[in-house]
Structures are given as C-alpha cells and as structure tokens.
Amino acid sequence: MNTARYGLVEAGGTKFVLGVATDKDTIEATTRIDTTTPEETIGAMLDWFREHGELDAIGVASFGPLDLDRFSPYWGHIGQTPKPHWSGADIAGPLQQAFGCPVAIDTDVNGAALAEYHWGAGQGHRSMLYFTIGTGIGGGAVVNGKILQGLGHPEMGHIRLPRHPDDTEFNGSCPFHGDCLEGLASGPAIKARWGMSLSELPADHTAHDIIAFYVAQTVVTMQAIFAPGRIIFGGGVMATPGLIDRVRHQAATLGGGYFKGDPSEIVVLPGLGDHSGLLGAFALTLG
C-alpha cells in the first residue's frame, strides 16, 4: 500500500514556504520562494512540486482575503489586497490543473488555528482562536473542530476598537478602514508612529502599553463573542519581550472579572512555534 504524499503551501506576502509530507511529523522536503508577482511565484511553486513526484492532496494556507465559496468561479482566488499585483490572483486553480488532486485552501490564520487545535496550544478546547499580529493582523476560530466561516472567512484584524487615550492623533495605517485593529497594532502601524518595530523601542516606551491595550481589547471582545478556552497570539509583534504579559494584565483589567476564564491562562503563544504555517496547510488536507 503506497503512503499518501501531501503538498503543503504556506503562502505569505513576503515568501511562499513549500513542503512535501507523508504525515505531520514527516516533511520530506521544504523550500522558500520569494513572493514577487503571481506569475513568477506560482510558476516557481508548480516547478518545485513537479520535481518532487506525485501528490495525493495539496493544502494551501494563504494570506488573504480569499474567495472560499466552492460554487464561486473565483474560488481559491485572492480578493482585494494591498499586496501589489495579487488582487484576483488564482492560487488553487493552477495547483488543481497541474496535479489533478484535491486542493484544500483557506487563510493562513485559519490553517494555523486548525493546526494549533489538533496538535498545539489549542488541544482539548472546544472553542479557540488564533491571531497573527505582524505585517498584517488576521484571526481564525475553530469551534468543535471546525473552522468558522460565513459568507467568507472572518476578518478579525479589521474590528474597530476604542482608542487609547495617548494614541488619538494617529489616523491608522489600514488603507480600507484607517484605525481598525490592523491599522493600529500591526508592524507597519507601529513603525508609522514610532519609526521602528516594537521590539526595538525601549521597554519603558509608551508604545508597549498602547499596543498591549489594543490586543487586550481584542481579547475581551473575543471573550464576549466566543467564550474561548484559548486565544493564541503569533506573529512578529507578539515576539516582543514582555508583550504577552502586558496583554494578559490589561485584558484582566478591561474584562472586569465578568468573563469566564482567566486571561493569564487563556491568552497564550503558539504551541507549534514556527511550524504552524506548514502544519496548518497539512491540517487543511484532513478536511
């Protein structure tokens, strides 16, 4: 009996990470491709997979927004994105056409959420959320083992938040909504205000409390909506030393003791670390 082989795609705004695996613990080969134009990047992706033999299924965890309606002629396409050249790009279609196998595609945060649910910090929790706070901000929810979707995938990075009293002059960096969560707390929003990344600023700089405030507001909002057992925060901004503890402290204060669950236990970093992207792609192939 032949062992099933899976193609894995972690499609990001700066790089595509590709892999071939037989199970979650056995990734036979990986590579990285710079995200340039769709023609160059997708072409290089197809060439690499062709060099690694037949595939039984392919999982794609991609930056978005994405059309995930299987009945839509644009299923598997990128929607309107600030990423130059990529609005309308078809990611899933070329893979299906080239390899003739099932292709599962979802957002990178939904993939990471599903992987964390199965194998990481979300294990044992019926309701859990995964956020990435980095160049952009996105969030995914898994409830009873299923990724939450409606008309499209959730866009948690674009929720509106109260402004921090020391951060009222900045208009926000989101080209669509200005001062939404992504427009206030993403890496580019931080650099637009203070000229460097959060981790490069002194530990006593006011930026640390301001960003923690916005992430903590996100925590209590999600507690009110989902009552999650875990809220997992990944991404480069969350790697800032001490930020996760500031978020927990502010979330406990903002919540006022009303919500079930202690933020010091609910709010955690990813259990899968840097592997959540490819493992997210693999999790998507499981259905």
Secondary structure, DSSP 8 states (H G I E B T S, - for coil): -----EEEEEE-SSEEEEEEEEETTEEEEEEEEE---HHHHHHHHHHHHHTT---SEEEEEE-S-B---TTSTTTTBB-S-SSTT-TT-BSHHHHHHHH-S-EEEEEHHHHHHHHHHHHSTTTT-SEEEEEEESSSEEEEEEETTEE--SSS---GGG-B----TT--S---SBTTTBSBHHHHHSHHHHHHHHSS-GGGS-TTSHHHHHHHHHHHHHHHHHHHHH--SEEEEESTGGGSTTHHHHHHHHHHHHHTT-SSS-HHHHEE--SSGGGHHHHHHHHHHT-
